[in-house]
Amino acid sequence: MKCTSNIPKLQITLDNLESTVSNMKEFVLLLGGCELMFLSPYVYIDNFMFGRHVEKQLVINFLQQENIPPFAPAVLPIIGGTRVGKKTLVAHVCKNEKVRSKFSTILHMRGENIWRIAHEVGPGRSLVVVEFTSDVDEEDWLKFYSSVKMMGRGSKIIIISRIAKLSRFGTVKPVHLNALFHEEYSYLFKVLAFGGTNPEEHPQLAVIAGDLAENQDVHFWISILKKYRNVVRKNFSVFGEHPKNLMDQDHPVDITRLASSSMSSPSSASLRLMPPHSEVHDSKTELPKVMFGDLIAGSAVLPRGEFELVKWESRLPPYKRFVNFATYCDEESMSQHHTASAGKKRKRLDK
């Protein structure tokens, strides 16, 4: 009698189980369309753009959607300050298999070269990524847009720029990139420092890492602060702008005061950090290299003329390097150099 009384309960449990299993089919199908996430921190960093998952998905969704109207290429502006990861975001999106299978051609080009597009792209659906370092007038944009219209139906354009005004050419809402939050940088530091292990399992290493990150040497940081303040004052005095604003405008920054202890030349010598988009070095010969940390510490011997200022160089795959060109010479030579560079830039734009 006792077993018989449990049969209805077992039947109810069995019915609930069957219902749950049948509903799992839709759930499994839903998961099948999601991007895989791995637990290994290094795999995670190498295969996904750190801290930009929402923005990355927005760009992928844009590229997967059909154009409305279908014959007009859709345009997505990606706007953000210097070195916040605009090109890196697009590079990661272009590696996505869904994106690569949708477009027969993915073309990356600079804004001053947009007139070459007719010679670069063949028939078929194309994705054109254009980086603009200066504003574009309406007439020039319409000529470029008309040439993209002649590509295969479903072609799309991504604009990369620091200039917010270029959002006016977008056919969809722009994606804005800002610097990462402190918590995100802190997490990334832990991943790079400890890999897949838990920092709490290595309290001594965690203390050392904290000391390296915070550096309790008050005199050292006071000297660094003074150098940076002097750099800011110098650029306000010479150019009337903060160094960060100058870099955003593709303008050289005077960092002479930052490296004063590394300079043995007369006081008339000047050290300029060139903007990220500068084409200072036109030849294929290798330039001398100076580490940014050595420059600040005063242990670097600065070469005369142009050299590479290496801000950071990874010792882990894929061995990324963050490099700026710098120029070290007297004021007269510096003036001649800027005049020649401006002439080259005008000549390129006139072509």
Sequence and secondary structure as in RCSB ss.txt:
>XXXX:A:sequence
MKCTSNIPKLQITLDNLESTVSNMKEFVLLLGGCELMFLSPYVYIDNFMFGRHVEKQLVINFLQQENIPPFAPAV
LPIIGGTRVGKKTLVAHVCKNEKVRSKFSTILHMRGENIWRIAHEVGPGRSLVVVEFTSDVDEEDWLKFYSSVKM
MGRGSKIIIISRIAKLSRFGTVKPVHLNALFHEEYSYLFKVLAFGGTNPEEHPQLAVIAGDLAENQDVHFWISIL
KKYRNVVRKNFSVFGEHPKNLMDQDHPVDITRLASSSMSSPSSASLRLMPPHSEVHDSKTELPKVMFGDLIAGSA
VLPRGEFELVKWESRLPPYKRFVNFATYCDEESMSQHHTASAGKKRKRLDK
>XXXX:A:secstr
 HHHHHHHHHHHHHHHHHHHHHHHHHHHHHHHTS    S HHHHHHHS TT HHHHHHHHHHHHS  SSTTS EE
EEEEE TTSSHHHHHHHHHT HHHHHH SEEEEEEGGGGGGHHHH  SS EEEEEEESS   HHHHHHHHHHHHT
S TT EEEEEES GGGGGG SS  EEE    HHHHHHHHHHHHHTTS GGG HHHHHHHHHHHH   HHHHHHHH
HHHHHHHHHHHHHHSS HHHHHHTT  EE GGGGGGG  S TTEEEEE  TT     SSS   EEEHHHHHHT  
   SEEEEEEEEE SSTT  EEEEEEEEEEHHHHHHHHHHHHHHHHHHHH 
